[in-house]
Amino acid sequence: MADSQQVEREAMEYDVVVVGGGPAGLAAAIRVKQRAAGAGREVSVCVLEKGSEIGAHILSGAVMDPRALNELLPDWKARGAPLATPVTEDRFYLLTKSKAIYNPHWLLPDCFINDGCYVVSLANVVRWLGREAEALGIEVFAGFAAAEVLYDEAGAVRGVATGDMGVGRNGEPTALFQPGVELVGKYTLFAEGAPSLIECESLKVVGKVKFEARVVCAGKVEFVNQSEELKSVTTGRYAEVTKLLL
């Protein structure tokens, strides 16, 4: 395979680079722009999405609580957000071998009650968020997967690089070879979900401490500290793990 370290790659610099064009990544990019505008500052933000278009890899339907959307874009209804089917009824049953036992709302924890929520196509919601992001001046690059985390000399994350294109089956560059592009940011936010670049790379460097990453279960990663001075294990959701990388 072509050695990315020996190929001169184009570099694009941003204030914030977001890896992953799902609901979390797009919402984060929008919020950064909003906060910057509120402070009278101009910041450059880009979102890198491996799918051919925003929403292409968002396959599931969902029951969505609009609370976060109310905070992010309070006028989402006027903006045409695709939340058009409110939940009108919930039924929760305990099933035995011979019957189904109905549980009234007052016996259920809050996580099982969907009053005020909407039945949505999450792919359509994400596509709408993508349009809102672009309207704010956020650059959305769909069809490009992050293939490499970039580090500076001190070991801090400085961005990501997209994969090389035009590589043959033997791993060698063809006549159509194009090197990947470096997206360099003052801040890099990983919002890829699972499986992700974070779990696919076998070794992460956080500052001067090395962590070996291995998958524990879907949506969860275990980082084992390999430093001789520190013997510890950190386990958490991706949102927590990315704090280590930032």
The 8 nearest C-alpha neighbors of each residue, nearest first, counted from 0:
[[1, 170, 171, 2, 172, 166, 169, 167],
 [0, 2, 171, 3, 172, 170, 166, 6],
 [1, 3, 4, 5, 0, 6, 171, 163],
 [4, 2, 6, 5, 1, 178, 163, 7],
 [3, 5, 2, 6, 7, 1, 8, 178],
 [6, 4, 3, 2, 7, 1, 8, 178],
 [7, 5, 3, 4, 8, 2, 178, 1],
 [6, 8, 5, 9, 178, 4, 3, 179],
 [9, 7, 180, 178, 6, 179, 10, 181],
 [8, 10, 180, 181, 11, 7, 179, 178],
 [11, 9, 181, 180, 182, 8, 12, 183],
 [12, 10, 182, 183, 181, 9, 13, 180],
 [11, 13, 183, 184, 182, 10, 14, 181],
 [14, 12, 184, 43, 15, 44, 183, 16],
 [13, 15, 185, 184, 43, 42, 44, 186],
 [14, 16, 44, 186, 184, 13, 187, 185],
 [17, 15, 187, 45, 184, 44, 46, 188],
 [18, 16, 46, 188, 187, 45, 189, 24],
 [19, 17, 189, 47, 190, 46, 188, 191],
 [20, 18, 191, 190, 48, 24, 47, 21],
 [21, 19, 48, 24, 25, 46, 47, 53],
 [20, 22, 24, 23, 19, 25, 125, 54],
 [21, 23, 25, 24, 125, 26, 20, 128],
 [24, 22, 26, 21, 25, 27, 190, 20],
 [23, 25, 190, 27, 20, 21, 26, 19],
 [26, 24, 28, 22, 27, 23, 20, 21],
 [27, 25, 29, 23, 28, 24, 22, 30],
 [26, 28, 30, 24, 25, 29, 23, 31],
 [29, 27, 25, 31, 30, 26, 24, 32],
 [30, 28, 26, 32, 27, 31, 132, 25],
 [31, 29, 33, 27, 32, 28, 34, 26],
 [32, 30, 28, 34, 33, 29, 35, 27],
 [31, 33, 35, 29, 30, 34, 36, 28],
 [34, 32, 30, 36, 35, 31, 37, 29],
 [35, 33, 37, 31, 36, 32, 30, 38],
 [34, 36, 40, 32, 38, 37, 33, 31],
 [37, 35, 39, 33, 38, 34, 40, 32],
 [38, 36, 34, 35, 39, 33, 40, 32],
 [37, 39, 35, 36, 40, 34, 33, 41],
 [40, 38, 36, 37, 35, 41, 34, 33],
 [41, 39, 35, 38, 36, 42, 37, 34],
 [40, 42, 35, 36, 43, 39, 32, 38],
 [43, 41, 14, 44, 40, 35, 32, 15],
 [42, 44, 14, 13, 15, 41, 45, 137],
 [45, 43, 15, 137, 13, 16, 14, 42],
 [46, 44, 138, 16, 137, 139, 17, 15],
 [45, 47, 17, 139, 18, 140, 20, 16],
 [46, 48, 18, 140, 19, 17, 139, 141],
 [49, 47, 141, 20, 19, 50, 143, 140],
 [48, 50, 144, 143, 142, 141, 51, 47],
 [51, 49, 142, 52, 55, 48, 56, 141],
 [52, 50, 142, 141, 55, 49, 53, 143],
 [53, 51, 141, 50, 55, 54, 142, 48],
 [52, 54, 126, 55, 20, 141, 129, 50],
 [53, 55, 122, 57, 126, 125, 56, 52],
 [54, 56, 50, 52, 53, 57, 51, 122],
 [57, 55, 54, 58, 50, 122, 53, 21],
 [58, 56, 122, 54, 55, 59, 121, 21],
 [59, 57, 56, 122, 60, 121, 55, 54],
 [60, 58, 57, 121, 61, 120, 122, 56],
 [59, 61, 120, 121, 119, 58, 62, 118],
 [62, 60, 119, 63, 118, 121, 59, 120],
 [61, 63, 118, 117, 119, 116, 64, 60],
 [64, 62, 117, 116, 61, 65, 118, 119],
 [63, 65, 116, 66, 117, 62, 115, 67],
 [66, 64, 68, 67, 69, 63, 116, 117],
 [67, 65, 69, 68, 64, 70, 71, 63],
 [68, 66, 70, 69, 65, 71, 64, 72],
 [69, 67, 71, 65, 70, 66, 72, 73],
 [68, 70, 73, 66, 67, 72, 71, 65],
 [71, 69, 67, 68, 73, 72, 66, 65],
 [70, 72, 68, 69, 67, 73, 30, 26],
 [73, 71, 75, 74, 69, 68, 70, 67],
 [72, 74, 69, 75, 70, 71, 68, 76],
 [75, 73, 77, 76, 72, 78, 69, 79],
 [76, 74, 78, 72, 77, 80, 73, 79],
 [77, 75, 79, 78, 74, 80, 82, 73],
 [76, 78, 79, 74, 75, 80, 73, 72],
 [79, 77, 75, 76, 80, 74, 131, 72],
 [80, 78, 76, 77, 81, 75, 127, 82],
 [79, 81, 75, 82, 76, 78, 127, 124],
 [82, 80, 83, 124, 79, 123, 119, 127],
 [83, 81, 80, 119, 84, 117, 118, 85],
 [82, 84, 81, 85, 117, 119, 118, 80],
 [85, 83, 118, 117, 82, 86, 119, 116],
 [86, 84, 117, 116, 87, 118, 83, 115],
 [85, 87, 117, 116, 88, 118, 114, 84],
 [88, 86, 85, 89, 114, 115, 113, 84],
 [87, 89, 86, 90, 114, 113, 85, 112],
 [90, 88, 91, 113, 112, 87, 86, 114],
 [89, 91, 92, 88, 101, 102, 103, 104],
 [90, 92, 102, 101, 89, 93, 103, 111],
 [93, 91, 101, 100, 102, 99, 94, 90],
 [92, 94, 100, 99, 101, 95, 91, 102],
 [95, 93, 99, 92, 98, 100, 96, 97],
 [94, 96, 98, 97, 99, 93, 100, 92],
 [97, 95, 98, 94, 99, 93, 100, 92],
 [96, 98, 95, 99, 94, 100, 93, 92],
 [97, 99, 95, 94, 96, 100, 93, 92],
 [98, 100, 94, 93, 92, 95, 101, 97],
 [101, 99, 93, 92, 94, 102, 98, 95],
 [100, 102, 92, 91, 99, 103, 93, 90],
 [103, 101, 91, 92, 106, 100, 104, 107],
 [104, 102, 105, 106, 101, 107, 91, 90],
 [105, 103, 107, 106, 102, 112, 91, 108],
 [104, 106, 103, 107, 108, 102, 109, 112],
 [107, 105, 104, 103, 102, 108, 109, 111],
 [108, 106, 104, 105, 111, 109, 103, 112],
 [109, 107, 110, 111, 106, 112, 105, 104],
 [108, 110, 112, 111, 107, 113, 104, 105],
 [109, 111, 108, 112, 113, 107, 114, 64],
 [112, 110, 109, 108, 107, 113, 91, 104],
 [113, 111, 109, 110, 114, 104, 89, 107],
 [114, 112, 116, 115, 111, 86, 89, 64],
 [113, 115, 116, 112, 86, 87, 88, 89],
 [114, 116, 113, 86, 117, 85, 64, 65],
 [117, 115, 64, 113, 63, 114, 86, 85],
 [118, 116, 85, 63, 86, 84, 62, 119],
 [117, 119, 62, 84, 61, 85, 63, 86],
 [120, 118, 61, 121, 60, 82, 117, 62],
 [119, 121, 60, 123, 122, 61, 124, 59],
 [120, 122, 124, 123, 60, 119, 61, 125],
 [123, 121, 54, 57, 125, 120, 124, 126],
 [124, 122, 126, 120, 125, 121, 127, 81],
 [123, 125, 121, 127, 122, 126, 81, 128],
 [124, 126, 128, 122, 127, 123, 54, 22],
 [127, 125, 129, 123, 54, 128, 124, 53],
 [126, 128, 124, 130, 129, 125, 123, 131],
 [129, 127, 125, 131, 130, 126, 132, 124],
 [128, 130, 126, 132, 127, 131, 125, 133],
 [131, 129, 133, 127, 132, 128, 134, 126],
 [130, 132, 128, 134, 129, 133, 127, 135],
 [133, 131, 129, 135, 130, 134, 137, 29],
 [132, 134, 137, 136, 130, 135, 131, 138],
 [135, 133, 131, 132, 136, 130, 137, 129],
 [136, 134, 132, 133, 137, 131, 32, 29],
 [137, 135, 133, 134, 138, 132, 44, 43],
 [136, 138, 133, 44, 132, 45, 135, 139],
 [139, 137, 45, 46, 133, 136, 44, 140],
 [138, 140, 46, 45, 47, 141, 137, 133],
 [139, 141, 47, 48, 46, 138, 143, 142],
 [142, 140, 48, 52, 51, 143, 50, 49],
 [141, 143, 51, 49, 50, 48, 52, 144],
 [144, 142, 49, 141, 48, 161, 47, 140],
 [145, 143, 49, 161, 146, 48, 162, 142],
 [144, 146, 161, 160, 147, 159, 162, 143],
 [147, 145, 162, 161, 160, 144, 196, 148],
 [146, 148, 160, 159, 145, 149, 161, 162],
 [147, 149, 159, 158, 160, 150, 156, 146],
 [148, 150, 159, 158, 157, 156, 147, 160],
 [151, 149, 156, 157, 155, 154, 148, 152],
 [152, 150, 154, 153, 155, 157, 156, 149],
 [151, 153, 154, 150, 155, 156, 206, 157],
 [152, 154, 151, 155, 206, 207, 150, 156],
 [153, 155, 206, 151, 150, 152, 207, 204],
 [156, 154, 150, 206, 151, 153, 157, 205],
 [157, 155, 150, 158, 149, 151, 245, 154],
 [156, 158, 150, 149, 183, 184, 151, 155],
 [159, 157, 183, 149, 184, 182, 187, 156],
 [160, 158, 148, 149, 182, 147, 181, 145],
 [159, 161, 181, 147, 180, 145, 182, 146],
 [160, 162, 145, 179, 146, 180, 144, 143],
 [163, 161, 179, 146, 164, 145, 160, 144],
 [162, 164, 179, 178, 177, 161, 165, 166],
 [165, 163, 177, 176, 166, 178, 162, 179],
 [164, 166, 176, 175, 173, 177, 172, 167],
 [165, 167, 172, 171, 173, 164, 170, 176],
 [168, 166, 170, 169, 171, 173, 172, 165],
 [169, 167, 170, 166, 171, 0, 172, 173],
 [168, 170, 167, 171, 0, 166, 172, 173],
 [171, 169, 0, 167, 168, 166, 172, 1],
 [170, 172, 0, 167, 169, 166, 1, 173],
 [173, 171, 166, 176, 167, 165, 1, 170],
 [172, 174, 176, 175, 166, 165, 167, 171],
 [173, 175, 176, 172, 165, 166, 177, 167],
 [176, 174, 165, 173, 177, 164, 172, 166],
 [175, 177, 165, 173, 172, 174, 164, 166],
 [176, 178, 164, 163, 165, 175, 179, 172],
 [179, 177, 163, 8, 164, 176, 180, 6],
 [180, 178, 163, 161, 162, 160, 8, 177],
 [179, 181, 9, 161, 160, 8, 10, 182],
 [180, 182, 160, 10, 159, 183, 9, 11],
 [183, 181, 11, 159, 158, 160, 10, 12],
 [182, 184, 158, 12, 157, 181, 11, 13],
 [185, 183, 13, 186, 14, 15, 158, 16],
 [184, 186, 14, 15, 157, 187, 13, 183],
 [185, 187, 15, 184, 14, 16, 188, 157],
 [188, 186, 16, 158, 15, 184, 17, 189],
 [187, 189, 17, 18, 16, 190, 186, 245],
 [188, 190, 18, 191, 17, 241, 187, 19],
 [191, 189, 19, 24, 18, 192, 23, 188],
 [192, 190, 19, 195, 189, 18, 193, 21],
 [191, 193, 190, 195, 194, 218, 237, 19],
 [194, 192, 195, 218, 191, 217, 198, 219],
 [193, 195, 192, 198, 196, 218, 199, 191],
 [196, 194, 193, 197, 198, 191, 192, 199],
 [195, 197, 199, 198, 200, 146, 145, 194],
 [196, 198, 195, 199, 200, 212, 194, 189],
 [199, 197, 195, 196, 200, 212, 213, 214],
 [200, 198, 196, 197, 201, 195, 194, 212],
 [199, 201, 198, 202, 197, 196, 203, 212],
 [202, 200, 212, 211, 199, 203, 198, 213],
 [203, 201, 211, 200, 210, 212, 204, 209],
 [204, 202, 210, 209, 211, 205, 201, 212],
 [203, 205, 209, 208, 206, 210, 154, 207],
 [204, 206, 208, 244, 207, 209, 203, 154],
 [205, 207, 154, 155, 208, 204, 153, 209],
 [208, 206, 205, 154, 209, 204, 153, 155],
 [209, 207, 205, 206, 204, 226, 210, 224],
 [210, 208, 204, 225, 203, 205, 224, 226],
 [209, 211, 224, 203, 223, 225, 222, 202],
 [210, 212, 202, 223, 222, 201, 203, 213],
 [213, 211, 222, 201, 221, 202, 198, 210],
 [214, 212, 221, 220, 198, 215, 211, 222],
 [213, 215, 220, 216, 221, 198, 219, 212],
 [214, 216, 220, 219, 221, 213, 217, 218],
 [217, 215, 219, 214, 218, 220, 221, 213],
 [216, 218, 219, 193, 215, 214, 194, 220],
 [219, 217, 193, 216, 236, 192, 237, 220],
 [218, 220, 236, 216, 217, 215, 235, 237],
 [221, 219, 214, 215, 213, 234, 235, 222],
 [220, 222, 234, 213, 212, 215, 233, 214],
 [221, 223, 212, 233, 211, 210, 232, 234],
 [224, 222, 232, 211, 210, 225, 221, 233],
 [223, 225, 210, 231, 226, 230, 232, 209],
 [226, 224, 209, 210, 223, 227, 211, 230],
 [227, 225, 229, 228, 224, 208, 209, 230],
 [226, 228, 229, 225, 230, 224, 208, 209],
 [227, 229, 226, 230, 225, 208, 224, 231],
 [230, 228, 226, 227, 231, 224, 225, 208],
 [231, 229, 224, 226, 228, 227, 225, 232],
 [230, 232, 224, 229, 223, 233, 225, 222],
 [231, 233, 223, 224, 222, 234, 230, 221],
 [234, 232, 222, 221, 223, 231, 235, 224],
 [235, 233, 221, 222, 220, 232, 236, 240],
 [236, 234, 239, 240, 219, 220, 237, 233],
 [235, 237, 219, 239, 238, 240, 218, 220],
 [236, 238, 240, 239, 241, 219, 235, 218],
 [237, 239, 236, 241, 240, 242, 190, 235],
 [240, 238, 236, 237, 241, 242, 235, 243],
 [241, 239, 237, 242, 243, 238, 235, 236],
 [240, 242, 244, 243, 239, 238, 237, 245],
 [243, 241, 245, 240, 244, 239, 238, 237],
 [244, 242, 241, 240, 245, 205, 239, 206],
 [243, 245, 241, 242, 205, 156, 240, 155],
 [244, 242, 243, 241, 156, 187, 188, 155]]
